[in-house]
């Protein structure tokens, strides 16, 4: 993604079409609308529960986001905006909607909101209606859950914190990932968090606001086909089909059927990229000598 704060860089790239190749694609712009929830920097519609009269940091206004979204749509680029708080998410959705209304000839822009962690219930259906992708990270839910209620209170957390099922049921697509290096890069740990909403010790036992857990199939799709869709690559990646690149991970266990905690012990036996094995787990020295 291009750094949206670098005006010269944007002008340089917006003067020509996106660069797209199997190895490097430059077609997106990254913006930051607010800060993080843990540091009370996420922009909220109401005061922080543990800091009255404080609603976080607005790093970009709705007009700021609209201006770049307008230019990006004209140039054929995607815009991906970091927005964690419900106020930031609303402002970004408003900006996107204005830009889409102006550029009605642009089909399927696939703009994204990165994180979309805290949402007002009124804004959730707008993701599906506008075709805005919720680029979320399952493992961040379980990393943040010890203090989210302190920041926004239980009622607001139940309404819109990491509201995966509400988004999916409203027709939105979720692109899942780890947000490495903020979180560990492990896809298996992220998959486990997405389907359990539990920490590695299996707590809380029923899952944190368990009604918002993804099913295994939903979690897998969010990490594969819908993640590819978020990058305009679903025709070549994201599922095993004739004609697509043979990008495959071979695992030691079937993560769609095993007990959830076993997912954390599952190993990657092979990684195949474009039909070529690029990683193979070697047997332990003791077992290979027998």
C-alpha positions as CSV (number, residue, x, y, z in Angstrom):
1,X,0.0,0.0,0.0
2,X,1.1,3.6,-0.7
3,X,1.6,5.8,2.3
4,X,-1.4,8.1,2.1
5,X,0.3,10.8,4.2
6,X,3.0,11.3,1.4
7,X,1.4,13.7,-1.0
8,X,4.2,13.5,-3.5
9,X,4.1,9.7,-3.6
10,X,0.3,9.8,-4.2
11,X,0.7,12.3,-7.0
12,X,3.4,10.2,-8.6
13,X,1.3,7.0,-8.6
14,X,-2.0,8.6,-9.3
15,X,-0.6,9.9,-12.5
16,X,-0.6,6.4,-14.0
17,X,-2.4,3.2,-13.7
18,X,-1.8,0.7,-10.8
19,X,1.2,-1.6,-11.1
20,X,0.0,-5.2,-11.1
21,X,2.2,-8.3,-11.4
22,X,2.4,-11.8,-9.8
23,X,5.3,-10.6,-7.5
24,X,4.4,-7.0,-6.7
25,X,1.2,-5.2,-6.9
26,X,0.8,-1.4,-6.1
27,X,-2.8,-0.5,-6.3
28,X,-3.8,0.6,-2.8
29,X,-3.4,3.6,-0.5
30,X,-3.2,3.2,3.3
31,X,-4.7,5.9,5.6
32,X,-5.0,6.2,9.4
33,X,-8.3,7.7,10.7
34,X,-7.6,7.2,14.4
35,X,-5.4,5.5,16.9
36,X,-5.6,2.3,18.9
37,X,-8.2,1.3,21.5
38,X,-5.7,0.1,24.2
39,X,-4.0,3.6,24.4
40,X,-7.5,5.2,24.2
41,X,-6.6,6.7,20.8
42,X,-9.5,5.0,18.9
43,X,-12.1,7.7,18.0
44,X,-15.4,6.9,19.7
45,X,-18.9,8.3,19.4
46,X,-19.2,8.3,23.2
47,X,-16.7,8.9,26.1
48,X,-14.3,6.2,27.1
49,X,-15.8,4.3,30.1
50,X,-12.5,4.6,32.0
51,X,-11.8,8.2,30.9
52,X,-14.8,10.5,31.0
53,X,-14.8,13.4,28.6
54,X,-12.3,11.7,26.3
55,X,-13.3,10.2,22.9
56,X,-9.9,9.4,21.4
57,X,-7.9,10.8,18.5
58,X,-9.2,11.8,15.0
59,X,-6.2,11.7,12.8
60,X,-8.1,12.3,9.6
61,X,-11.4,14.0,9.1
62,X,-14.2,12.7,6.9
63,X,-13.2,15.4,4.3
64,X,-9.6,14.3,4.4
65,X,-10.5,10.7,3.6
66,X,-13.0,11.8,1.0
67,X,-10.4,13.9,-0.8
68,X,-8.0,10.9,-1.2
69,X,-10.8,8.5,-2.0
70,X,-12.1,10.8,-4.7
71,X,-8.6,11.0,-6.3
72,X,-8.0,7.3,-5.9
73,X,-11.3,6.3,-7.6
74,X,-10.4,8.6,-10.5
75,X,-6.9,7.0,-10.9
76,X,-8.1,3.4,-10.4
77,X,-6.7,2.8,-6.9
78,X,-8.1,1.1,-3.8
79,X,-8.2,2.9,-0.4
80,X,-7.7,1.1,2.8
81,X,-8.2,3.0,6.0
82,X,-7.2,2.1,9.6
83,X,-10.3,2.8,11.7
84,X,-10.8,1.2,15.1
85,X,-13.3,3.3,17.0
86,X,-17.0,3.6,16.0
87,X,-16.7,7.3,15.3
88,X,-13.7,6.7,13.0
89,X,-15.5,3.9,11.2
90,X,-18.6,6.1,10.7
91,X,-16.5,8.9,9.3
92,X,-14.7,6.6,6.9
93,X,-18.0,5.0,5.7
94,X,-19.4,8.5,5.1
95,X,-16.4,9.5,3.1
96,X,-16.5,6.3,1.0
97,X,-20.2,6.7,0.4
98,X,-19.7,10.3,-0.9
99,X,-16.9,9.2,-3.2
100,X,-18.8,6.2,-4.5
101,X,-21.8,8.5,-5.2
102,X,-19.6,10.8,-7.2
103,X,-17.9,8.0,-9.2
104,X,-20.8,5.9,-10.1
105,X,-19.0,4.6,-13.2
106,X,-16.4,2.8,-11.0
107,X,-17.4,-0.8,-10.6
108,X,-16.4,-2.8,-7.6
109,X,-13.8,-0.5,-6.0
110,X,-13.4,-2.8,-3.0
111,X,-12.4,-0.1,-0.5
112,X,-11.4,-1.5,2.9
113,X,-11.6,-0.5,6.5
114,X,-8.6,-2.0,8.4
115,X,-9.5,-3.4,11.8
116,X,-13.2,-2.1,12.1
117,X,-12.9,-3.2,15.7
118,X,-15.7,-1.1,17.4
119,X,-18.8,-0.4,15.4
120,X,-22.1,1.2,16.0
121,X,-25.0,-1.1,15.2
122,X,-26.4,1.5,12.7
123,X,-23.2,1.3,10.6
124,X,-22.8,-2.4,10.4
125,X,-25.2,-2.9,7.4
126,X,-23.3,-0.2,5.5
127,X,-20.3,-2.4,4.9
128,X,-22.4,-4.8,2.8
129,X,-24.5,-2.1,1.2
130,X,-21.5,-0.1,0.1
131,X,-19.3,-3.1,-0.8
132,X,-16.7,-2.0,1.8
133,X,-14.5,-4.9,3.0
134,X,-14.0,-5.3,6.8
135,X,-10.3,-6.2,7.0
136,X,-10.2,-7.7,10.5
137,X,-7.9,-9.8,12.6
138,X,-9.4,-12.5,14.7
139,X,-6.4,-12.8,17.0
140,X,-6.7,-9.1,18.0
141,X,-10.1,-9.8,19.6
142,X,-8.5,-12.3,22.0
143,X,-5.5,-10.1,22.6
144,X,-7.7,-7.1,23.4
145,X,-10.5,-8.9,25.3
146,X,-9.0,-8.5,28.8
147,X,-9.4,-4.7,28.7
148,X,-12.0,-3.9,26.0
149,X,-14.9,-3.7,28.6
150,X,-12.8,-1.4,30.7
151,X,-12.4,1.0,27.8
152,X,-16.0,1.0,26.4
153,X,-18.2,-0.9,28.9
154,X,-19.9,-4.2,28.5
155,X,-23.0,-2.9,26.7
156,X,-21.1,-1.2,23.9
157,X,-18.7,-4.2,23.7
158,X,-21.6,-6.6,23.3
159,X,-23.1,-4.3,20.6
160,X,-20.2,-3.8,18.3
161,X,-16.8,-5.1,19.4
162,X,-15.3,-7.4,16.8
163,X,-18.8,-8.1,15.5
164,X,-18.0,-10.7,12.9
165,X,-21.3,-12.5,12.7
166,X,-23.3,-9.2,12.5
167,X,-21.1,-8.1,9.6
168,X,-21.3,-11.4,7.8
169,X,-25.1,-11.6,8.2
170,X,-25.5,-8.1,6.8
171,X,-23.7,-9.2,3.6
172,X,-20.2,-7.9,4.3
173,X,-17.0,-9.7,3.4
174,X,-14.3,-10.1,6.1
175,X,-10.7,-10.4,5.0
176,X,-8.8,-12.0,7.9
177,X,-5.2,-11.7,8.8
178,X,-2.8,-11.3,11.8
179,X,-1.7,-7.7,11.4
180,X,1.9,-8.9,11.8
181,X,4.2,-7.7,13.3
182,X,1.6,-6.2,15.8
183,X,0.5,-9.8,16.4
184,X,2.3,-13.1,15.7
185,X,2.2,-14.1,12.1
186,X,0.8,-17.5,12.9
187,X,-2.2,-18.2,10.6
188,X,-3.2,-21.2,12.8
189,X,-3.4,-19.1,16.0
190,X,-5.5,-16.5,14.2
191,X,-7.8,-19.2,12.8
192,X,-8.2,-20.6,16.3
193,X,-9.0,-17.2,17.8
194,X,-11.5,-16.5,15.0
195,X,-13.6,-19.6,15.6
196,X,-13.3,-19.8,19.5
197,X,-12.8,-16.2,20.7
198,X,-10.7,-17.8,23.4
199,X,-7.1,-17.4,24.5
200,X,-4.6,-20.3,24.3
201,X,-5.8,-21.6,27.6
202,X,-9.3,-22.0,26.3
203,X,-10.7,-19.0,28.3
204,X,-13.4,-17.8,28.6
205,X,-14.9,-21.3,28.3
206,X,-17.8,-20.2,26.1
207,X,-15.8,-17.7,24.1
208,X,-15.8,-13.9,24.5
209,X,-19.3,-12.7,23.3
210,X,-19.5,-16.1,21.7
211,X,-22.4,-15.3,19.5
212,X,-19.9,-13.4,17.2
213,X,-17.6,-16.4,16.7
214,X,-17.0,-17.4,13.1
215,X,-17.7,-21.0,12.1
216,X,-14.7,-22.9,11.0
217,X,-15.8,-22.6,7.4
218,X,-16.3,-18.8,7.7
219,X,-12.9,-18.4,9.4
220,X,-11.2,-20.4,6.6
221,X,-12.9,-18.5,3.9
222,X,-12.1,-15.1,5.5
223,X,-8.4,-16.2,5.6
224,X,-8.3,-17.5,2.0
225,X,-10.9,-16.7,-0.7
226,X,-12.2,-13.5,0.8
227,X,-8.7,-12.3,1.7
228,X,-7.8,-12.9,-2.0
229,X,-11.0,-11.0,-3.0
230,X,-9.8,-8.0,-0.9
231,X,-6.7,-7.9,-3.0
232,X,-8.6,-8.4,-6.3
233,X,-6.9,-11.8,-6.6
234,X,-9.8,-14.3,-6.2
235,X,-9.5,-15.4,-9.8
236,X,-6.0,-16.8,-9.1
237,X,-5.8,-17.4,-5.3
238,X,-7.8,-18.3,-2.3
239,X,-9.3,-21.7,-3.3
240,X,-8.1,-24.9,-4.9
241,X,-9.5,-24.8,-8.4
242,X,-8.3,-25.7,-11.9
243,X,-6.7,-22.6,-13.5
244,X,-5.6,-21.0,-10.2
245,X,-2.1,-20.7,-8.9
246,X,-1.3,-23.8,-6.8
247,X,-0.6,-22.0,-3.6
248,X,-1.2,-24.7,-0.9
249,X,-0.4,-25.3,2.8
250,X,-0.4,-28.9,3.8
251,X,-1.1,-29.3,7.5
252,X,-0.5,-32.1,10.0
253,X,-4.1,-32.2,11.1
254,X,-7.6,-31.4,9.7
255,X,-8.4,-28.1,11.3
256,X,-12.0,-28.3,10.2
257,X,-12.7,-31.4,12.4
258,X,-10.2,-31.6,15.2
259,X,-10.8,-30.3,18.8
260,X,-10.2,-26.6,18.8
261,X,-7.1,-26.7,21.2
262,X,-5.4,-29.2,18.8
263,X,-5.3,-26.4,16.2
264,X,-2.6,-24.7,18.2
265,X,-0.4,-27.9,17.9
266,X,-1.0,-28.3,14.2
267,X,2.1,-28.0,12.0
268,X,2.7,-26.9,8.5
269,X,4.2,-29.9,6.7
270,X,4.6,-28.4,3.3
271,X,4.1,-24.9,1.7
272,X,3.6,-24.9,-2.0
273,X,3.7,-21.7,-4.1
274,X,2.8,-21.8,-7.7
275,X,3.0,-25.5,-7.7
276,X,6.6,-25.6,-6.2
277,X,7.4,-26.8,-2.7
278,X,9.1,-23.9,-1.0
279,X,9.0,-25.3,2.6
280,X,9.1,-28.9,3.9
281,X,9.1,-29.8,7.6
282,X,12.1,-32.1,8.1
283,X,11.8,-35.0,10.4
284,X,13.5,-34.9,13.8
285,X,17.1,-36.2,13.7
286,X,16.1,-39.1,16.0
287,X,13.2,-40.3,14.0
288,X,15.0,-39.9,10.6
289,X,17.9,-42.1,11.8
290,X,15.6,-45.0,12.7
